[in-house]
Amino acid sequence: MRDLIQFFREIMANLPVIRRIANFNVRTKWVDNYLGSSWDYIEPLLYIGTYYLVFGMGFYNGTVAGQPYLLWMLAAIVPWYYIQGVFNRGLTTVKSQLPQLSKTRFPLSIAVVMPLQEEMRRFLVMTGMFILVMFCYGRTPTVYWLQWFYAVFAMIMMLVAFNLINSTLTILIPDFKPSMSAIFRLLFYSSGVIVNFDSKSMPYLIKAILELSPFNYVLTMFRNSFLYDRWFFENANTTLFFWVLIFVLLVVGAYMHIHFRDEFTDLT
């Protein structure tokens, strides 16, 4: 617990540094491409269009779970692209920033949360696009839309927990990054981003296991906020399980990060 408190203190004390470095990384990401940062939006839009044609128009015939498939998919796939970007960057964020940060007085902990800042602009822009699509479907804001802030907070806490653990294990275990990259691709389909698992044909046991996934919980919160008008506390057991799990992961991740970071330079 003491390590977790130290981690968050370091983050809060260095927020301006995190923003500056993250913004620099974003500017240099596409510097050699003609379309520049437009690729941050072109790539996901191409995939979204493909998923809509294959699953929305083909498999689900335009509607799913009582909602237009496009809205149902967008409500989850927009935060998923944020989760995907932060998760993948988080695997190597400490390792990639180690040469620069080891020469400064800034703690390595800032590298853990840097991907969250780097991916935030795309997430907000795509969320704005999704809301415009909602308006095109005749949807208007409700009080449940305010739950978006809770969903974002839950998503960020989940990603911080995973980044703490993943960034450390990537340095300690050489095969960890490729194995996690492969597993994460499977999570895309098992988290209900484009396929509806909440159906009568889904076996109860499999559905119950999938609902325990923190990724599934976060995506469900976004859908509940925009589409189903449900509060997070209406499913108290699932919410309690999610936050207990995330707290345990944060404590374990902070301990690993603080305990091993003095050895990171020797291990890379």
C-alpha positions in Angstrom: 0.0 0.0 0.0 2.9 2.3 0.8 4.3 1.7 -2.7 1.0 2.6 -4.3 0.8 5.9 -2.3 4.3 6.7 -3.4 3.5 6.0 -7.0 0.5 8.3 -7.1 2.4 11.0 -5.2 5.1 10.9 -7.9 2.5 11.1 -10.7 0.7 14.1 -9.1 4.0 16.0 -8.6 5.0 15.5 -12.2 1.8 16.0 -14.2 3.2 19.0 -16.2 6.2 16.9 -17.2 4.0 14.0 -18.2 1.9 16.2 -20.5 5.0 17.8 -22.1 6.7 14.5 -22.9 3.5 12.8 -24.0 2.6 15.7 -26.3 6.1 15.6 -27.8 5.8 11.8 -28.4 2.4 12.4 -30.2 3.9 15.1 -32.5 6.8 12.9 -33.5 4.8 9.7 -34.0 3.7 10.5 -37.5 6.3 13.1 -38.4 7.6 11.1 -41.4 4.1 10.5 -42.9 2.4 12.8 -45.4 -0.9 12.7 -43.6 0.7 13.1 -40.2 -1.6 12.5 -37.2 -4.6 11.9 -39.5 -3.6 8.2 -39.4 -4.7 8.2 -35.8 -8.2 8.4 -37.1 -8.0 6.9 -40.6 -6.9 3.5 -39.4 -9.7 3.0 -36.8 -12.3 4.4 -39.1 -11.4 1.8 -41.8 -11.6 -1.0 -39.3 -14.9 0.3 -37.9 -16.4 0.4 -41.4 -15.2 -3.1 -42.1 -16.7 -4.4 -38.8 -20.0 -2.7 -39.5 -20.3 -4.2 -43.0 -19.4 -7.7 -41.8 -21.1 -7.9 -38.5 -23.7 -5.1 -38.5 -25.1 -5.5 -42.0 -24.2 -9.2 -42.4 -24.3 -11.1 -39.2 -26.7 -8.9 -37.1 -28.7 -7.4 -40.0 -28.4 -3.9 -38.6 -29.6 -4.3 -35.0 -28.3 -6.0 -31.9 -29.4 -6.1 -28.3 -32.3 -3.7 -29.1 -30.0 -1.1 -30.5 -28.8 -0.1 -34.0 -25.6 -2.1 -34.5 -23.6 1.0 -35.4 -24.4 2.7 -32.1 -23.9 -0.5 -30.1 -20.5 -1.0 -31.7 -19.3 2.6 -31.5 -20.2 2.9 -27.8 -17.6 0.2 -27.0 -15.1 0.4 -29.9 -14.3 4.0 -29.2 -13.0 3.3 -25.7 -11.5 0.1 -26.9 -9.2 1.9 -29.3 -8.1 4.0 -26.3 -7.6 0.8 -24.2 -5.7 -0.9 -27.1 -3.4 2.1 -27.6 -2.6 2.5 -23.9 -2.2 -1.2 -23.3 0.2 -1.8 -26.2 2.3 1.3 -25.4 2.2 0.4 -21.8 4.1 -2.9 -22.4 7.2 -1.0 -23.4 6.7 2.5 -22.0 9.2 2.2 -19.2 11.8 0.4 -21.3 11.5 2.9 -24.1 11.7 6.0 -21.8 14.4 4.5 -19.6 17.4 6.0 -21.4 15.9 9.5 -21.2 14.5 9.4 -17.7 17.5 7.7 -16.2 19.5 10.8 -17.0 17.1 13.2 -15.3 15.7 13.7 -11.8 12.2 12.5 -12.9 10.9 9.2 -11.5 10.3 6.3 -13.9 6.7 6.2 -12.7 5.8 8.9 -15.1 6.5 6.6 -18.0 3.7 4.3 -16.7 1.0 6.9 -17.2 2.5 8.6 -20.3 0.5 6.4 -22.8 -2.8 7.5 -21.1 -2.0 11.1 -22.0 -0.7 10.2 -25.5 -3.9 8.4 -26.5 -6.3 10.9 -24.9 -6.7 13.3 -27.8 -7.8 10.6 -30.2 -10.2 9.2 -27.6 -11.9 12.5 -27.1 -12.1 13.3 -30.8 -13.6 9.8 -31.5 -16.0 10.2 -28.6 -17.2 13.5 -30.2 -17.7 11.7 -33.5 -19.7 9.0 -31.8 -22.0 11.7 -30.1 -22.5 13.2 -33.5 -23.6 9.8 -34.8 -26.0 9.5 -31.8 -27.6 12.9 -32.8 -28.0 11.6 -36.4 -30.0 8.7 -35.0 -32.2 11.1 -33.1 -30.7 10.4 -29.6 -30.5 13.3 -27.2 -28.5 13.7 -24.0 -29.9 12.2 -20.8 -28.7 12.3 -17.2 -27.2 8.8 -17.8 -24.6 10.4 -20.1 -22.9 11.8 -17.0 -21.9 8.3 -16.2 -19.4 8.6 -19.0 -17.0 10.3 -16.5 -17.3 7.3 -14.2 -16.6 4.9 -17.1 -13.5 6.9 -18.1 -12.2 6.9 -14.5 -12.7 3.1 -14.3 -11.0 2.7 -17.6 -8.0 4.8 -16.6 -7.5 3.0 -13.2 -7.7 -0.3 -15.0 -5.0 0.8 -17.5 -2.7 2.2 -14.8 -2.9 -1.1 -13.0 -2.1 -3.1 -16.1 0.7 -0.7 -17.2 2.4 -1.0 -13.8 2.5 -4.8 -14.1 3.1 -5.1 -17.8 5.9 -2.5 -18.1 7.8 -4.3 -15.3 7.3 -7.8 -16.5 8.3 -6.8 -20.1 11.8 -5.9 -18.7 12.1 -8.9 -16.4 10.8 -11.5 -18.9 11.9 -11.2 -22.5 9.0 -13.2 -23.9 6.3 -11.3 -22.0 5.6 -8.7 -24.6 4.9 -10.9 -27.6 2.8 -13.3 -25.4 0.7 -10.4 -24.1 0.3 -8.9 -27.5 -1.2 -12.2 -28.7 -3.5 -12.5 -25.7 -4.7 -8.9 -26.1 -5.8 -9.6 -29.7 -8.0 -12.4 -28.3 -9.5 -10.0 -25.7 -10.9 -7.9 -28.5 -13.3 -10.6 -29.4 -13.9 -11.9 -25.9 -14.8 -8.5 -24.5 -17.9 -8.1 -26.6 -16.7 -5.1 -28.7 -18.2 -6.3 -32.0 -19.9 -9.5 -31.0 -22.9 -9.7 -28.6 -22.3 -12.2 -25.8 -25.4 -11.1 -23.9 -27.7 -13.4 -25.8 -29.9 -16.4 -25.0 -27.7 -18.7 -27.1 -24.7 -17.9 -24.9 -24.1 -20.6 -22.2 -24.6 -19.1 -18.7 -21.2 -20.2 -17.4 -19.3 -18.7 -20.3 -21.3 -15.5 -20.0 -20.6 -15.3 -16.3 -16.8 -15.7 -16.8 -16.7 -13.1 -19.5 -18.6 -10.6 -17.3 -15.8 -10.9 -14.7 -13.3 -9.4 -17.2 -12.4 -5.8 -16.3 -12.4 -5.0 -20.0 -15.9 -6.2 -20.4 -17.0 -4.2 -17.3 -15.6 -1.0 -18.6 -17.1 -1.4 -22.1 -20.5 -2.2 -20.5 -20.4 1.0 -18.5 -20.0 3.0 -21.7 -22.9 1.2 -23.3 -25.0 1.6 -20.2 -24.3 5.3 -20.2 -25.2 6.1 -23.8 -27.6 3.3 -24.8 -29.3 1.5 -21.9 -29.8 4.1 -19.2 -28.4 2.0 -16.4 -26.4 3.2 -13.4 -23.2 1.4 -12.4 -24.5 0.7 -8.9 -27.5 -1.3 -10.3 -25.1 -4.2 -10.6 -23.4 -3.8 -7.3 -21.7 -7.3 -7.2 -20.0 -6.8 -10.5 -18.9 -3.3 -9.6 -17.5 -4.4 -6.3 -15.6 -7.3 -7.9 -14.2 -4.9 -10.5 -12.9 -2.4 -8.0 -11.5 -5.0 -5.6 -9.6 -6.6 -8.6 -8.3 -3.2 -9.8 -7.1 -2.3 -6.3 -5.3 -5.6 -5.9 -3.6 -5.1 -9.3 -2.6 -1.6 -8.4 -1.1 -2.7 -5.1 0.8 -5.5 -6.8 1.8 -3.4 -9.7 3.1 -0.5 -7.6 5.1 -2.9 -5.4 6.7 -4.5 -8.5 7.5 -1.2 -10.1 9.0 0.4 -7.0 10.9 -2.8 -6.0 12.5 -3.5 -9.4 13.0 -0.1 -10.9 16.4 0.4 -9.5 17.4 -2.7 -11.4 15.8 -1.7 -14.7 19.0 -0.2 -16.2 21.0 -3.4 -15.6 18.2 -5.5 -17.1 17.9 -3.6 -20.4 
